[in-house]
Amino acid sequence: MTVHGWVAEGFEGVRDEFEAVVAAEPAEPGAQLAAYLDGRRVVDLWSDERSGGDALTGVFSVTKGAAHLVVALLVQRGVLDLDREVASYWPEFAAEGKGSVTLRQLLSHQAGAIGVDGGFTLAELADDRVVAARLAPHRPYWEPGTAYGYHGLVIGALTGEVVRRVTGRSLQQEYEELVRAPYGLDLYLGLPDELEERFWPVQPAAAGPETGADPEPPVPKDSLLAVAFNTHADEPTDLVAYANHRPLRALGPASAGGVANARAVAGLYAAAATGLDGREPLLTAATVAEFSRLHTPGVDLLFGQSDMFGLGFERMRTSYPFLGDTAFGHSGAAGSQAFADPVTGVAYGYVRRRFWAGGGAAPENARLAAAVISAATGTR
């Protein structure tokens, strides 16, 4: 498959790495890579001429980066207080022993509110307000504040309800006004009808050795992982079907329902951390430091991985040790990855249409991100 697009001078090695990635996985029906350096785009590559660099697809939990950028902005402006109880904003959330959960604990996946007994329908998962209403009276799956575990399909609904109670508007509306529209980003929490023709459906994971991982074994229905990913429901959630469901894309649930391309997810992090196209960054250095620092030492109860989260964002240096200590971002289930590294001035976005069989950020991100960082530091 031929690679299309361009790179700035000094980033030729990034194109070489992307070409190698594409050649190694011929079953991939379309991948995109974009990067910014100090707010200027320096990489814009894609592997499928039919779709092009502006094609949109489901980016799953990369969505959380957009959602929690909104929360970070509201904290920065004093609208939200990280150490205030969630129930002080949203009284119904106090039920079943959740009354002492702070916004800080919620953002760092410590609340234990990962799902509900019996699960959600796909229609319910599409609507953050419905998800929040079902989670509020439900018991937590562990004592809040004593451990952490990834609230994969619900964290955006939970934090979004806090945003709605304080501002009177949905998190999606706040994102549109504060971030997406001002920067013209093709990252949507609610894809408009007129842009549906640019949507390329997510494809299931390919079988065979070229995938780089064996398919995951079935998750036991009584496990925390099953609850968090709604596979314990009567109709277990299939993430490919989730992303390709038009009613869900139209509403844009803030946990995993975003639609974007690589330019947009990289642009989001450039706007947040370094400024985009000559504008000042959305976040101050103090806000970046607070939201990027490790809030979850120890092991995630769902995945068994260590040192996973800052506030809303993943702790990027855990996965990519070559990044700076304040790097922050989020991966997505099909293999996508996006982050900002304020130390080097890099904002990175990688989007792929076919699921990587191992789930989460696909392994090629390590070599692609390293190539981008190497090129960025070499051009300074």
Order of alpha helices (4+ residues) and beta strands (2+ residues): beta-alpha-beta-beta-beta-alpha-alpha-alpha-alpha-alpha-alpha-alpha-beta-alpha-alpha-alpha-beta-alpha-alpha-beta-alpha-beta-beta-beta-alpha
